């Protein structure tokens, strides 16, 4: 099957095993081998990768901030491409996002900021 990386993967919605939104694909990691075509190894999700797409220094600042949220944070979250299924217009992953660091920033924002907004 032919997949166009930017059109079919990058910035597309991820749906987890519990049928919940799990963010969007913020980056693609390729494996380069001499004499072979590049192979997609991982998709990256999370604020660190997204911020680094905008600016490397901004991405590093977001990584330091993200590291304070929870143990194991501060780095891009990589999902092996073998766990991703293309189901247009979204992508399905065979993991539950709430049990991984993928949703840490969103859950923190809900708990610390959104919960304090009246009528939210």
C-alpha positions in Angstrom: 0.0 0.0 0.0 1.3 3.4 -0.9 1.1 6.0 1.8 1.8 9.7 1.2 3.5 10.7 4.5 2.5 14.3 4.8 -1.1 13.8 3.5 -1.8 10.5 5.2 0.1 10.7 8.5 1.3 14.2 9.5 -1.2 16.3 11.4 -3.9 13.5 11.2 -6.0 12.6 14.2 -5.1 9.6 16.2 -7.9 7.4 17.7 -6.9 5.0 20.5 -8.1 1.5 21.3 -10.8 3.0 23.5 -12.1 5.0 20.5 -11.0 8.3 22.1 -9.0 11.1 20.5 -5.3 10.6 21.3 -3.9 13.8 19.7 -2.5 14.3 16.3 0.6 13.1 14.6 3.2 15.8 15.1 6.2 14.2 13.6 7.5 11.2 11.6 10.7 9.3 12.3 12.5 7.7 9.4 15.2 5.0 9.4 17.9 5.6 6.9 20.1 2.6 5.7 22.8 2.8 3.1 21.5 1.7 -0.3 17.9 1.3 0.8 14.8 3.5 0.7 13.9 5.3 4.0 11.5 3.4 6.2 9.0 5.0 8.6 9.8 3.7 12.1 7.7 5.9 14.4 5.1 8.6 14.6 5.7 11.2 17.2 3.0 12.8 19.3 3.0 15.6 21.9 3.8 19.2 22.5 7.6 18.8 22.3 7.6 17.6 18.7 4.9 20.2 17.7 6.9 23.0 19.3 10.2 21.8 17.6 8.4 22.0 14.3 7.9 25.7 14.9 11.4 26.5 16.4 14.1 24.3 17.9 14.7 26.7 20.9 11.0 26.9 21.6 10.8 23.1 21.4 13.6 22.8 24.0 11.8 25.2 26.3 8.6 23.2 25.9 10.5 20.0 26.7 11.8 21.5 30.0 8.3 22.6 30.9 6.8 19.2 29.9 9.4 17.4 32.0 7.8 19.0 35.1 4.4 17.4 34.4 5.2 13.8 35.0 8.0 11.3 35.2 9.2 10.2 31.8 8.1 13.4 30.0 10.1 16.1 28.3 10.8 14.0 25.2 8.8 13.2 22.1 6.4 10.4 22.5 7.1 7.8 19.9 4.5 5.2 18.7 5.9 2.4 16.5 4.4 2.5 13.0 3.4 -1.2 13.5 0.8 0.0 16.0 -0.8 2.5 13.7 -3.5 1.6 11.2 -4.6 4.0 8.5 -8.4 4.4 8.5 -9.1 7.6 6.6 -9.5 10.3 7.6 -8.0 9.3 11.0 -5.4 6.9 12.2 -6.0 4.2 14.8 -3.5 3.1 17.4 -3.8 -0.1 19.4 -3.0 1.6 22.7 -5.2 3.4 25.3 -3.9 7.0 25.4 -5.1 7.7 29.0 -2.6 5.1 30.2 0.3 6.6 28.5 2.1 10.0 28.7 0.4 11.1 25.5 -2.5 12.8 27.3 -0.4 14.2 30.3 -0.5 17.8 29.2 -4.2 17.8 28.3 -5.1 16.1 31.6 -3.0 18.6 33.5 -4.7 21.5 31.7 -8.1 20.1 32.5 -7.3 19.6 36.2 -5.4 22.9 36.8 -7.0 25.4 34.4 -10.2 24.3 32.8 -11.7 23.0 36.0 -11.4 26.5 37.5 -13.3 28.2 34.7 -16.9 28.8 35.6 -19.5 26.6 33.6 -16.8 24.5 32.1 
